[in-house]
């Protein structure tokens, strides 16, 4: 049996997700404000589905990001508000297997 090792930011992301708190982290050289919603894996690599609160897209529903956990740097929990959008679903093509997630809103 193969065990997937989880990168260091996993515990911080899981805490932020469960407490519905925003994190700040660098990803590919850009600092981002993220609201984690789901954690899992894609092809064996840890991923987070997060709402990127500092992305000022015209359509807030387009602010979802699926990011590789091991590529996040300097992640910290912030006092910024945790955000979401009405189109949230933990089931995304960016994550094959969910480990922990916030339930989607009831319809």
C-alpha positions in Angstrom: 0.0 0.0 0.0 1.4 3.4 -1.0 0.8 6.3 1.3 0.7 9.8 -0.2 2.8 12.2 1.9 1.2 15.5 2.6 3.2 18.7 2.2 3.7 20.9 5.3 1.0 23.5 4.4 -1.7 20.7 4.5 -2.4 21.0 8.3 -2.6 24.8 8.1 -5.0 24.6 5.1 -7.1 22.0 6.9 -7.3 24.1 10.0 -8.3 27.2 7.9 -10.9 25.2 6.0 -12.5 23.7 9.2 -12.5 27.1 10.9 -13.6 29.0 7.7 -10.6 31.3 7.9 -8.7 32.9 5.0 -5.0 32.3 4.4 -2.4 34.3 2.6 0.2 32.4 0.6 2.6 32.8 -2.3 1.8 30.7 -5.3 4.0 30.9 -8.5 5.5 34.1 -7.3 2.2 35.9 -6.5 0.8 36.6 -3.0 -2.8 35.4 -2.9 -5.6 35.7 -0.3 -7.4 32.3 -0.3 -10.4 30.8 1.3 -9.9 27.0 1.4 -13.0 24.9 0.7 -11.7 21.4 -0.2 -8.5 19.4 0.2 -7.7 16.2 -1.7 -5.4 14.8 -4.4 -5.0 14.9 -8.1 -3.0 12.1 -9.6 -1.5 11.5 -6.1 -0.5 15.2 -5.5 -2.2 17.2 -2.7 -4.5 20.0 -4.0 -6.6 22.7 -2.4 -9.7 24.2 -3.9 -9.9 27.8 -2.7 -11.8 30.9 -3.4 -9.3 33.6 -4.3 -10.7 36.6 -2.5 -8.2 39.1 -3.8 -8.9 38.4 -7.5 -11.1 41.3 -8.7 -12.7 39.4 -11.6 -15.9 40.9 -12.9 -17.7 37.7 -12.1 -17.1 36.5 -8.5 -18.0 33.0 -9.6 -14.8 32.9 -11.6 -12.5 33.3 -8.6 -12.1 29.5 -7.8 -8.6 28.2 -7.9 -7.3 24.6 -7.7 -3.7 24.8 -6.4 -1.0 22.2 -5.7 -0.4 22.3 -1.9 3.4 21.7 -2.3 3.7 24.8 -4.5 2.3 27.1 -1.8 4.9 29.1 0.1 4.8 31.1 3.3 1.1 30.2 4.1 -0.4 31.9 7.2 -3.9 32.1 8.5 -5.1 35.8 8.4 -7.9 37.8 10.0 -9.3 38.6 6.5 -12.8 37.4 5.9 -13.3 33.9 4.6 -15.2 34.1 1.3 -17.2 31.9 -1.0 -19.5 32.0 -4.0 -22.9 30.5 -4.7 -21.5 28.2 -7.4 -19.3 26.3 -4.9 -19.1 22.6 -5.3 -16.3 20.4 -3.9 -16.6 18.1 -6.9 -14.2 19.6 -9.5 -11.9 18.2 -12.2 -9.0 19.7 -10.3 -9.3 17.1 -7.4 -9.7 13.3 -8.0 -10.1 12.3 -4.4 -11.5 14.5 -1.6 -10.1 14.2 1.9 -11.9 17.1 3.6 -14.3 19.7 2.3 -17.0 22.1 3.3 -20.5 20.9 2.3 -22.0 22.7 -0.7 -25.0 25.0 0.1 -28.4 23.4 0.1 -30.5 24.1 -3.0 
